Amino acid sequence: MSGARPTRPTQVLVTGAGGNVGREVVRALAQGEVGCTAADRRADASALPAGVSARKLDFRDRATWDHAIEGHDALFLVRS
């Protein structure tokens, strides 16, 4: 190791945000100092905490991947 300190992410994409685990991760991140985007097949922002945006991400649809990932520097991956 070079002794460099790791940087904290500034924007986290949480996949599976509509499920049990993803929903709790989004809720925890929304209370902290890190930006959060909830990604799910439905991309429903109505039930999200304040300040959290939603993006559609369907692992079966490659066309949704680039837009969902754009602008994020960390990923919390939940897939069932």
PAVEX-750640 format. One record per atom (N, C-alpha, C, O): residue number from 0; chain; x, z, y. Coordinates in Angstrom, 2 decimals. Layout:
N
node resi = NUM chain = A x = X z = Z y = Y
...
***
This chain:
80
node resi = 0 chain = A x = 0.82 z = 0.00 y = -1.18
node resi = 0 chain = A x = 0.00 z = 0.00 y = 0.00
node resi = 0 chain = A x = 0.87 z = 0.00 y = 1.24
node resi = 0 chain = A x = 1.96 z = 0.56 y = 1.26
node resi = 1 chain = A x = 0.37 z = -0.63 y = 2.27
node resi = 1 chain = A x = 1.14 z = -0.77 y = 3.48
node resi = 1 chain = A x = 0.96 z = 0.41 y = 4.43
node resi = 1 chain = A x = 1.63 z = 0.47 y = 5.45
node resi = 2 chain = A x = 0.09 z = 1.32 y = 4.12
node resi = 2 chain = A x = -0.17 z = 2.44 y = 4.99
node resi = 2 chain = A x = -1.24 z = 2.15 y = 6.03
node resi = 2 chain = A x = -1.59 z = 3.02 y = 6.83
node resi = 3 chain = A x = -1.76 z = 0.93 y = 6.02
node resi = 3 chain = A x = -2.81 z = 0.58 y = 6.97
node resi = 3 chain = A x = -4.09 z = 1.30 y = 6.59
node resi = 3 chain = A x = -4.43 z = 1.43 y = 5.42
node resi = 4 chain = A x = -4.80 z = 1.76 y = 7.60
node resi = 4 chain = A x = -6.06 z = 2.44 y = 7.36
node resi = 4 chain = A x = -7.16 z = 1.41 y = 7.12
node resi = 4 chain = A x = -7.23 z = 0.40 y = 7.81
node resi = 5 chain = A x = -8.01 z = 1.66 y = 6.15
node resi = 5 chain = A x = -9.11 z = 0.71 y = 5.92
node resi = 5 chain = A x = -10.08 z = 0.74 y = 7.10
node resi = 5 chain = A x = -10.30 z = 1.78 y = 7.72
node resi = 6 chain = A x = -10.65 z = -0.40 y = 7.39
node resi = 6 chain = A x = -11.63 z = -0.47 y = 8.47
node resi = 6 chain = A x = -13.02 z = -0.22 y = 7.91
node resi = 6 chain = A x = -13.32 z = -0.54 y = 6.76
node resi = 7 chain = A x = -13.86 z = 0.35 y = 8.74
node resi = 7 chain = A x = -15.24 z = 0.58 y = 8.34
node resi = 7 chain = A x = -16.04 z = -0.69 y = 8.57
node resi = 7 chain = A x = -15.81 z = -1.39 y = 9.56
node resi = 8 chain = A x = -16.96 z = -0.99 y = 7.68
node resi = 8 chain = A x = -17.80 z = -2.16 y = 7.91
node resi = 8 chain = A x = -18.68 z = -1.94 y = 9.13
node resi = 8 chain = A x = -19.03 z = -0.81 y = 9.46
node resi = 9 chain = A x = -19.04 z = -3.03 y = 9.79
node resi = 9 chain = A x = -19.92 z = -2.92 y = 10.94
node resi = 9 chain = A x = -21.32 z = -3.44 y = 10.65
node resi = 9 chain = A x = -22.28 z = -3.06 y = 11.32
node resi = 10 chain = A x = -21.43 z = -4.32 y = 9.65
node resi = 10 chain = A x = -22.74 z = -4.87 y = 9.31
node resi = 10 chain = A x = -22.82 z = -5.05 y = 7.80
node resi = 10 chain = A x = -22.09 z = -5.86 y = 7.23
node resi = 11 chain = A x = -23.71 z = -4.31 y = 7.15
node resi = 11 chain = A x = -23.84 z = -4.32 y = 5.69
node resi = 11 chain = A x = -25.11 z = -5.05 y = 5.29
node resi = 11 chain = A x = -26.19 z = -4.79 y = 5.83
node resi = 12 chain = A x = -24.98 z = -5.97 y = 4.35
node resi = 12 chain = A x = -26.12 z = -6.64 y = 3.75
node resi = 12 chain = A x = -26.48 z = -5.90 y = 2.47
node resi = 12 chain = A x = -25.64 z = -5.76 y = 1.58
node resi = 13 chain = A x = -27.70 z = -5.43 y = 2.38
node resi = 13 chain = A x = -28.16 z = -4.69 y = 1.19
node resi = 13 chain = A x = -29.11 z = -5.59 y = 0.42
node resi = 13 chain = A x = -30.19 z = -5.91 y = 0.90
node resi = 14 chain = A x = -28.71 z = -6.00 y = -0.77
node resi = 14 chain = A x = -29.58 z = -6.83 y = -1.60
node resi = 14 chain = A x = -30.55 z = -5.94 y = -2.36
node resi = 14 chain = A x = -30.31 z = -4.74 y = -2.55
node resi = 15 chain = A x = -31.63 z = -6.53 y = -2.80
node resi = 15 chain = A x = -32.63 z = -5.75 y = -3.54
node resi = 15 chain = A x = -33.26 z = -4.67 y = -2.69
node resi = 15 chain = A x = -33.65 z = -3.62 y = -3.21
node resi = 16 chain = A x = -33.36 z = -4.92 y = -1.39
node resi = 16 chain = A x = -33.83 z = -3.90 y = -0.46
node resi = 16 chain = A x = -35.29 z = -3.50 y = -0.67
node resi = 16 chain = A x = -35.73 z = -2.48 y = -0.15
node resi = 17 chain = A x = -36.02 z = -4.28 y = -1.42
node resi = 17 chain = A x = -37.41 z = -3.94 y = -1.70
node resi = 17 chain = A x = -37.58 z = -3.02 y = -2.90
node resi = 17 chain = A x = -38.68 z = -2.54 y = -3.16
node resi = 18 chain = A x = -36.50 z = -2.78 y = -3.63
node resi = 18 chain = A x = -36.56 z = -1.92 y = -4.82
node resi = 18 chain = A x = -36.23 z = -0.48 y = -4.51
node resi = 18 chain = A x = -35.97 z = -0.11 y = -3.37
node resi = 19 chain = A x = -36.25 z = 0.34 y = -5.54
node resi = 19 chain = A x = -36.03 z = 1.78 y = -5.37
node resi = 19 chain = A x = -34.65 z = 2.11 y = -4.81
node resi = 19 chain = A x = -34.54 z = 2.86 y = -3.84
node resi = 20 chain = A x = -33.61 z = 1.57 y = -5.39
node resi = 20 chain = A x = -32.25 z = 1.87 y = -4.96
node resi = 20 chain = A x = -31.96 z = 1.22 y = -3.61
node resi = 20 chain = A x = -31.49 z = 1.89 y = -2.69
node resi = 21 chain = A x = -32.23 z = -0.06 y = -3.48
node resi = 21 chain = A x = -31.97 z = -0.77 y = -2.24
node resi = 21 chain = A x = -32.69 z = -0.16 y = -1.05
node resi = 21 chain = A x = -32.12 z = -0.06 y = 0.04
node resi = 22 chain = A x = -33.92 z = 0.25 y = -1.24
node resi = 22 chain = A x = -34.71 z = 0.87 y = -0.16
node resi = 22 chain = A x = -34.04 z = 2.14 y = 0.34
node resi = 22 chain = A x = -33.99 z = 2.38 y = 1.55
node resi = 23 chain = A x = -33.52 z = 2.96 y = -0.57
node resi = 23 chain = A x = -32.85 z = 4.20 y = -0.18
node resi = 23 chain = A x = -31.52 z = 3.94 y = 0.51
node resi = 23 chain = A x = -31.15 z = 4.65 y = 1.44
node resi = 24 chain = A x = -30.79 z = 2.93 y = 0.06
node resi = 24 chain = A x = -29.53 z = 2.57 y = 0.71
node resi = 24 chain = A x = -29.80 z = 2.11 y = 2.14
node resi = 24 chain = A x = -29.09 z = 2.51 y = 3.06
node resi = 25 chain = A x = -30.81 z = 1.28 y = 2.33
node resi = 25 chain = A x = -31.18 z = 0.82 y = 3.67
node resi = 25 chain = A x = -31.54 z = 2.00 y = 4.55
node resi = 25 chain = A x = -31.09 z = 2.09 y = 5.69
node resi = 26 chain = A x = -32.33 z = 2.91 y = 4.03
node resi = 26 chain = A x = -32.74 z = 4.08 y = 4.80
node resi = 26 chain = A x = -31.53 z = 4.92 y = 5.22
node resi = 26 chain = A x = -31.46 z = 5.38 y = 6.36
node resi = 27 chain = A x = -30.59 z = 5.13 y = 4.32
node resi = 27 chain = A x = -29.39 z = 5.92 y = 4.63
node resi = 27 chain = A x = -28.52 z = 5.22 y = 5.66
node resi = 27 chain = A x = -28.03 z = 5.87 y = 6.59
node resi = 28 chain = A x = -28.32 z = 3.92 y = 5.52
node resi = 28 chain = A x = -27.49 z = 3.19 y = 6.47
node resi = 28 chain = A x = -28.14 z = 3.15 y = 7.85
node resi = 28 chain = A x = -27.44 z = 3.19 y = 8.86
node resi = 29 chain = A x = -29.45 z = 3.08 y = 7.90
node resi = 29 chain = A x = -30.16 z = 3.02 y = 9.18
node resi = 29 chain = A x = -29.97 z = 4.30 y = 9.99
node resi = 29 chain = A x = -30.10 z = 4.28 y = 11.21
node resi = 30 chain = A x = -29.67 z = 5.39 y = 9.32
node resi = 30 chain = A x = -29.47 z = 6.67 y = 10.00
node resi = 30 chain = A x = -28.02 z = 6.85 y = 10.47
node resi = 30 chain = A x = -27.72 z = 7.79 y = 11.20
node resi = 31 chain = A x = -27.15 z = 5.95 y = 10.06
node resi = 31 chain = A x = -25.73 z = 6.08 y = 10.41
node resi = 31 chain = A x = -25.32 z = 5.16 y = 11.54
node resi = 31 chain = A x = -26.15 z = 4.67 y = 12.31
node resi = 32 chain = A x = -24.03 z = 4.93 y = 11.62
node resi = 32 chain = A x = -23.45 z = 4.13 y = 12.69
node resi = 32 chain = A x = -23.15 z = 2.69 y = 12.27
node resi = 32 chain = A x = -22.52 z = 1.94 y = 13.02
node resi = 33 chain = A x = -23.60 z = 2.31 y = 11.09
node resi = 33 chain = A x = -23.33 z = 0.98 y = 10.56
node resi = 33 chain = A x = -24.61 z = 0.15 y = 10.63
node resi = 33 chain = A x = -25.68 z = 0.63 y = 10.28
node resi = 34 chain = A x = -24.49 z = -1.10 y = 11.09
node resi = 34 chain = A x = -25.64 z = -1.99 y = 11.10
node resi = 34 chain = A x = -26.04 z = -2.36 y = 9.68
node resi = 34 chain = A x = -25.21 z = -2.39 y = 8.78
node resi = 35 chain = A x = -27.30 z = -2.64 y = 9.50
node resi = 35 chain = A x = -27.81 z = -2.91 y = 8.17
node resi = 35 chain = A x = -28.84 z = -4.04 y = 8.20
node resi = 35 chain = A x = -29.68 z = -4.10 y = 9.09
node resi = 36 chain = A x = -28.74 z = -4.92 y = 7.22
node resi = 36 chain = A x = -29.73 z = -5.96 y = 7.02
node resi = 36 chain = A x = -30.27 z = -5.83 y = 5.60
node resi = 36 chain = A x = -29.50 z = -5.72 y = 4.64
node resi = 37 chain = A x = -31.58 z = -5.82 y = 5.48
node resi = 37 chain = A x = -32.23 z = -5.72 y = 4.18
node resi = 37 chain = A x = -32.49 z = -7.12 y = 3.65
node resi = 37 chain = A x = -33.15 z = -7.93 y = 4.31
node resi = 38 chain = A x = -31.98 z = -7.42 y = 2.48
node resi = 38 chain = A x = -32.17 z = -8.73 y = 1.86
node resi = 38 chain = A x = -33.02 z = -8.58 y = 0.60
node resi = 38 chain = A x = -32.81 z = -7.70 y = -0.23
node resi = 39 chain = A x = -33.99 z = -9.47 y = 0.51
node resi = 39 chain = A x = -34.90 z = -9.43 y = -0.63
node resi = 39 chain = A x = -35.56 z = -10.80 y = -0.75
node resi = 39 chain = A x = -35.51 z = -11.60 y = 0.18
node resi = 40 chain = A x = -36.18 z = -11.07 y = -1.88
node resi = 40 chain = A x = -36.86 z = -12.36 y = -2.06
node resi = 40 chain = A x = -38.00 z = -12.54 y = -1.07
node resi = 40 chain = A x = -38.30 z = -13.67 y = -0.68
node resi = 41 chain = A x = -38.63 z = -11.45 y = -0.66
node resi = 41 chain = A x = -39.78 z = -11.55 y = 0.24
node resi = 41 chain = A x = -39.40 z = -11.41 y = 1.72
node resi = 41 chain = A x = -40.13 z = -11.90 y = 2.58
node resi = 42 chain = A x = -38.31 z = -10.76 y = 2.03
node resi = 42 chain = A x = -37.84 z = -10.56 y = 3.42
node resi = 42 chain = A x = -38.94 z = -10.01 y = 4.31
node resi = 42 chain = A x = -39.21 z = -10.55 y = 5.38
node resi = 43 chain = A x = -39.57 z = -8.94 y = 3.86
node resi = 43 chain = A x = -40.65 z = -8.31 y = 4.63
node resi = 43 chain = A x = -40.08 z = -7.18 y = 5.48
node resi = 43 chain = A x = -39.65 z = -6.16 y = 4.94
node resi = 44 chain = A x = -40.07 z = -7.36 y = 6.78
node resi = 44 chain = A x = -39.50 z = -6.38 y = 7.69
node resi = 44 chain = A x = -40.49 z = -5.29 y = 8.09
node resi = 44 chain = A x = -40.11 z = -4.34 y = 8.78
node resi = 45 chain = A x = -41.74 z = -5.40 y = 7.68
node resi = 45 chain = A x = -42.76 z = -4.47 y = 8.16
node resi = 45 chain = A x = -42.52 z = -3.02 y = 7.71
node resi = 45 chain = A x = -42.92 z = -2.10 y = 8.42
node resi = 46 chain = A x = -41.90 z = -2.81 y = 6.58
node resi = 46 chain = A x = -41.71 z = -1.45 y = 6.07
node resi = 46 chain = A x = -40.29 z = -0.94 y = 6.28
node resi = 46 chain = A x = -39.91 z = 0.09 y = 5.71
node resi = 47 chain = A x = -39.50 z = -1.63 y = 7.08
node resi = 47 chain = A x = -38.11 z = -1.25 y = 7.28
node resi = 47 chain = A x = -37.96 z = -0.24 y = 8.41
node resi = 47 chain = A x = -38.77 z = -0.22 y = 9.34
node resi = 48 chain = A x = -36.92 z = 0.59 y = 8.33
node resi = 48 chain = A x = -36.66 z = 1.52 y = 9.44
node resi = 48 chain = A x = -36.32 z = 0.76 y = 10.72
node resi = 48 chain = A x = -35.92 z = -0.41 y = 10.68
node resi = 49 chain = A x = -36.49 z = 1.40 y = 11.84
node resi = 49 chain = A x = -36.18 z = 0.79 y = 13.13
node resi = 49 chain = A x = -34.72 z = 0.34 y = 13.17
node resi = 49 chain = A x = -33.83 z = 1.05 y = 12.69
node resi = 50 chain = A x = -34.49 z = -0.82 y = 13.72
node resi = 50 chain = A x = -33.14 z = -1.34 y = 13.86
node resi = 50 chain = A x = -32.62 z = -2.12 y = 12.68
node resi = 50 chain = A x = -31.53 z = -2.68 y = 12.74
node resi = 51 chain = A x = -33.38 z = -2.18 y = 11.60
node resi = 51 chain = A x = -32.97 z = -2.91 y = 10.40
node resi = 51 chain = A x = -33.68 z = -4.26 y = 10.38
node resi = 51 chain = A x = -34.91 z = -4.33 y = 10.49
node resi = 52 chain = A x = -32.90 z = -5.32 y = 10.22
node resi = 52 chain = A x = -33.50 z = -6.65 y = 10.13
node resi = 52 chain = A x = -33.65 z = -7.05 y = 8.67
node resi = 52 chain = A x = -33.08 z = -6.42 y = 7.78
node resi = 53 chain = A x = -34.41 z = -8.10 y = 8.43
node resi = 53 chain = A x = -34.65 z = -8.58 y = 7.08
node resi = 53 chain = A x = -34.23 z = -10.04 y = 6.97
node resi = 53 chain = A x = -34.41 z = -10.82 y = 7.90
node resi = 54 chain = A x = -33.68 z = -10.37 y = 5.82
node resi = 54 chain = A x = -33.36 z = -11.77 y = 5.52
node resi = 54 chain = A x = -33.78 z = -12.07 y = 4.10
node resi = 54 chain = A x = -33.69 z = -11.23 y = 3.20
node resi = 55 chain = A x = -34.24 z = -13.29 y = 3.92
node resi = 55 chain = A x = -34.62 z = -13.72 y = 2.58
node resi = 55 chain = A x = -33.37 z = -14.03 y = 1.77
node resi = 55 chain = A x = -32.48 z = -14.74 y = 2.24
node resi = 56 chain = A x = -33.31 z = -13.48 y = 0.57
node resi = 56 chain = A x = -32.22 z = -13.77 y = -0.36
node resi = 56 chain = A x = -32.78 z = -13.78 y = -1.77
node resi = 56 chain = A x = -33.25 z = -12.76 y = -2.27
node resi = 57 chain = A x = -32.73 z = -14.93 y = -2.39
node resi = 57 chain = A x = -33.19 z = -15.08 y = -3.77
node resi = 57 chain = A x = -32.01 z = -15.62 y = -4.56
node resi = 57 chain = A x = -31.57 z = -16.75 y = -4.34
node resi = 58 chain = A x = -31.50 z = -14.83 y = -5.48
node resi = 58 chain = A x = -30.33 z = -15.24 y = -6.25
node resi = 58 chain = A x = -30.57 z = -16.52 y = -7.05
node resi = 58 chain = A x = -29.62 z = -17.21 y = -7.42
node resi = 59 chain = A x = -31.82 z = -16.83 y = -7.31
node resi = 59 chain = A x = -32.15 z = -18.05 y = -8.06
node resi = 59 chain = A x = -32.21 z = -19.28 y = -7.15
node resi = 59 chain = A x = -32.33 z = -20.41 y = -7.63
node resi = 60 chain = A x = -32.14 z = -19.06 y = -5.84
node resi = 60 chain = A x = -32.25 z = -20.15 y = -4.87
node resi = 60 chain = A x = -30.99 z = -20.18 y = -4.01
node resi = 60 chain = A x = -30.89 z = -19.45 y = -3.02
node resi = 61 chain = A x = -30.03 z = -21.00 y = -4.38
node resi = 61 chain = A x = -28.74 z = -21.08 y = -3.70
node resi = 61 chain = A x = -28.88 z = -21.38 y = -2.21
node resi = 61 chain = A x = -28.02 z = -21.01 y = -1.42
node resi = 62 chain = A x = -29.94 z = -22.05 y = -1.83
node resi = 62 chain = A x = -30.16 z = -22.40 y = -0.43
node resi = 62 chain = A x = -30.35 z = -21.18 y = 0.46
node resi = 62 chain = A x = -30.20 z = -21.29 y = 1.68
node resi = 63 chain = A x = -30.68 z = -20.02 y = -0.10
node resi = 63 chain = A x = -30.87 z = -18.81 y = 0.71
node resi = 63 chain = A x = -29.60 z = -17.99 y = 0.89
node resi = 63 chain = A x = -29.58 z = -17.07 y = 1.71
node resi = 64 chain = A x = -28.56 z = -18.30 y = 0.17
node resi = 64 chain = A x = -27.36 z = -17.45 y = 0.16
node resi = 64 chain = A x = -26.60 z = -17.45 y = 1.49
node resi = 64 chain = A x = -26.31 z = -16.38 y = 2.02
node resi = 65 chain = A x = -26.28 z = -18.61 y = 2.01
node resi = 65 chain = A x = -25.42 z = -18.68 y = 3.19
node resi = 65 chain = A x = -26.02 z = -17.97 y = 4.39
node resi = 65 chain = A x = -25.33 z = -17.19 y = 5.06
node resi = 66 chain = A x = -27.28 z = -18.22 y = 4.67
node resi = 66 chain = A x = -27.92 z = -17.57 y = 5.81
node resi = 66 chain = A x = -27.96 z = -16.05 y = 5.62
node resi = 66 chain = A x = -27.74 z = -15.30 y = 6.58
node resi = 67 chain = A x = -28.24 z = -15.59 y = 4.42
node resi = 67 chain = A x = -28.34 z = -14.16 y = 4.17
node resi = 67 chain = A x = -26.99 z = -13.47 y = 4.39
node resi = 67 chain = A x = -26.94 z = -12.37 y = 4.95
node resi = 68 chain = A x = -25.92 z = -14.10 y = 3.96
node resi = 68 chain = A x = -24.59 z = -13.48 y = 4.03
node resi = 68 chain = A x = -23.97 z = -13.58 y = 5.42
node resi = 68 chain = A x = -23.16 z = -12.73 y = 5.80
node resi = 69 chain = A x = -24.32 z = -14.58 y = 6.17
node resi = 69 chain = A x = -23.71 z = -14.83 y = 7.47
node resi = 69 chain = A x = -23.78 z = -13.61 y = 8.39
node resi = 69 chain = A x = -24.83 z = -12.99 y = 8.55
node resi = 70 chain = A x = -22.63 z = -13.25 y = 8.99
node resi = 70 chain = A x = -22.56 z = -12.17 y = 9.96
node resi = 70 chain = A x = -22.34 z = -10.78 y = 9.37
node resi = 70 chain = A x = -22.34 z = -9.80 y = 10.11
node resi = 71 chain = A x = -22.14 z = -10.69 y = 8.09
node resi = 71 chain = A x = -21.94 z = -9.39 y = 7.44
node resi = 71 chain = A x = -20.49 z = -9.26 y = 6.97
node resi = 71 chain = A x = -19.86 z = -10.24 y = 6.58
node resi = 72 chain = A x = -19.99 z = -8.03 y = 7.03
node resi = 72 chain = A x = -18.64 z = -7.80 y = 6.56
node resi = 72 chain = A x = -18.58 z = -6.88 y = 5.35
node resi = 72 chain = A x = -17.50 z = -6.49 y = 4.90
node resi = 73 chain = A x = -19.75 z = -6.52 y = 4.83
node resi = 73 chain = A x = -19.82 z = -5.72 y = 3.60
node resi = 73 chain = A x = -21.13 z = -6.04 y = 2.89
node resi = 73 chain = A x = -22.10 z = -6.51 y = 3.50
node resi = 74 chain = A x = -21.14 z = -5.79 y = 1.60
node resi = 74 chain = A x = -22.29 z = -6.10 y = 0.76
node resi = 74 chain = A x = -22.54 z = -4.95 y = -0.20
node resi = 74 chain = A x = -21.62 z = -4.48 y = -0.87
node resi = 75 chain = A x = -23.80 z = -4.50 y = -0.27
node resi = 75 chain = A x = -24.22 z = -3.56 y = -1.29
node resi = 75 chain = A x = -25.11 z = -4.35 y = -2.23
node resi = 75 chain = A x = -26.23 z = -4.74 y = -1.86
node resi = 76 chain = A x = -24.63 z = -4.59 y = -3.42
node resi = 76 chain = A x = -25.29 z = -5.49 y = -4.35
node resi = 76 chain = A x = -26.13 z = -4.73 y = -5.36
node resi = 76 chain = A x = -25.63 z = -3.92 y = -6.14
node resi = 77 chain = A x = -27.44 z = -5.01 y = -5.32
node resi = 77 chain = A x = -28.38 z = -4.47 y = -6.32
node resi = 77 chain = A x = -29.09 z = -5.67 y = -6.89
node resi = 77 chain = A x = -29.67 z = -6.47 y = -6.16
node resi = 78 chain = A x = -29.05 z = -5.78 y = -8.20
node resi = 78 chain = A x = -29.74 z = -6.90 y = -8.84
node resi = 78 chain = A x = -30.35 z = -6.42 y = -10.13
node resi = 78 chain = A x = -29.68 z = -5.77 y = -10.93
node resi = 79 chain = A x = -31.61 z = -6.74 y = -10.34
node resi = 79 chain = A x = -32.24 z = -6.35 y = -11.60
node resi = 79 chain = A x = -32.68 z = -7.57 y = -12.35
node resi = 79 chain = A x = -33.24 z = -7.45 y = -13.44
***
